[in-house]
Amino acid sequence: MHEDLLSLQPQAGLSRREFVVTTLAAGFALAVQPVSADTITTDAKGLEAGEVKVPVKGGEMPAYRAMPATGGPFPVVLVVEEIFGVHEHIKDVCRRFAKAGYLAIAPELFARQGDVSKLTDIREIITKVVSKVPDEQVMADLDATVAWAGKSGKGDTAKLGITGFCWGGRIVWLYAAHKKDLKAGVAWYGRLVGEPDKLHPKHPIDLVGDLKAPVLGLYGAADAGIPVKTVERMREALKDGKQPGEIVLYPDTPHGFHADYRPSYRKDKAEDGWKRLLAWFKKQGVA
């Protein structure tokens, strides 16, 4: 490990109360209820799964970790949340990875800014919490999560991957440009372009030349928030990049097609994307 683990310990004089979220939400976020009848529930049989605390600047960040109950160390996958926080769906995704032989961990990256699980309005979630989360903070918190996984003795951080959905899909691209030891990323319908601001100075399209790991992008051609022209722009940019990035664009497919607990779920596309994800990780050495 190249990270200085001591720098990740809670700093003296800083209260843990700086974190709005100190423990993960149970069940699903209020904004996504009622959940769909298609919701997938992965059991924890044969797994060690549950909440952990990751030391970060200013205190401890709650995270959900799942891995096989025996053996290890395991390849590590960072799972980055949607705008709804680390609720039951993200936890379930971690268990799916664990069933496939990974140590998967989803840190609550909104912990300092607010508890999105208690908000019912999506616009309020974005304006009051998500838009106030600095990219720099997210990169540091993900680094701290990787350090925690390595220090645990159960995570093989030499085999490090990252995946994320919606808000987390954008973060996958950013982290692939940030983390030199990352092996691969898979971004599910993450925004690719945007106007820069103080907290979000660059977007994925601006970082293609800085990618340190290959990224597979999974997008829907009927995504109302991510125009096909921006996906094609990213695809073209990747051709000139240093890393062998790839984008899959599913026809007639909306945003959130992997989210089995919402009406946007498309079973065939979600299952195909998951198979592609596992194959991509294996090909790039995250296995």
Summary of the structure (lengths in Angstrom):
residues: 287
radius of gyration: 17.5
end to end distance: 18.6
largest distance: 53.1
contacts: 1001
relative contact order: 0.14
helix: 35%
strand: 21%
